[in-house]
Each structure stands twice: as C-alpha cells, then as structure tokens.
C-alpha cells in the first residue's frame, strides 16, 4: 500500500497510471486506491500550503512576487471568463484544478478569496476528478494492451498530447474557416 501512495505522491503525471496498475496488481480494492490518492492530495495540501502562505507574505515585501501575484489573479480571471460567466466560482476553480494541477487550483482559490479548507476542498475535488478520469482510462487501456509499461506510456503520451490538441482545435475554431 505504501508503494502505491508513494507513486501517487510523484509530482509528475506518471504516478496515477503507475499507482493504479500497481494497486490493481496488489489486489487493492478501488475504494482503497481512491482513498490513497485522496491521502496523497491531503499530504500535498499540508506540504504546499505553508509555501503558498510564505509567498503571499513575501509578495507584500518583494515587488517581483507582488507582480507575480497580480499576474496570477489576472490569469485566473481570464481562465474564469472562458469557463464561466460570473467569475471564479467554485466550479470554475474545480475545473482549473482538474485542467492544471491541485497547486494551481489552490493558488487560484486563494486569489479568489477562499481560505485553507474551502480552497483545498475545491482543489482536491478537481484533482480527484482528474484521478478518476486517468485511472479509468488506465484500467481500460491495460485491459486492451495487457502490458503495464505500454499502458503507462500511452496514458502519459495522451496526458501531454490531448491538451495540446484541444488548445489547437479551440484556436482554429476561434479563427474560423481558412
């Protein structure tokens, strides 16, 4: 079980497919695997929150960090405008955490005025949705490939290429027919 948790703690995307396949090979039930991923998110929150708060504190004293904070707020507002009309509500912030990562989701939630518990609940909700999608895709692909290494490789490639393709298609749709 610890090896699965350690894979889920990896800061790169490969931890989810590898952890899901390892959990399955070890006979861990789906609920326990999901619980381990939730624990990894809580551990991330406990490790990242002090760093985030330190950055916010330093932003009041360091002009570069203050500008960075303003850029983050502006980027969040642009993202929120694309995702929903009323601004950075909880659903928008969940989608940011889903589409980027839980740390960005938490930073966006903090910029939107949400405190520790609500901010991390939002970020973790988005990340848990992401986990569910990647875990289900991994299990389905592994049933097809029957090779854990090939499955992880295909999922990792898809995790990189699908967002790029979506952005490209959205850009073409905005430009209209050529």
Buried (B, 14 or more C-beta within 10 A) or exposed (E): EEEBBBBBBEEEBBBBBBBBBBBBEEEBEEEBBBBBBBEBBEEBBEEBBEEBEEBBEEBEEEEEBEEEBEEBBEBBBEBBEEBBEEEBBBBBBBBBBBBBBBBBBBBBBBBBEBEBEBBBBBBBBBBBBBBBEBBEBBBEBBEEBEEBEEBBBBBBEBBEEEEEEEEEEEEEEEEEEE
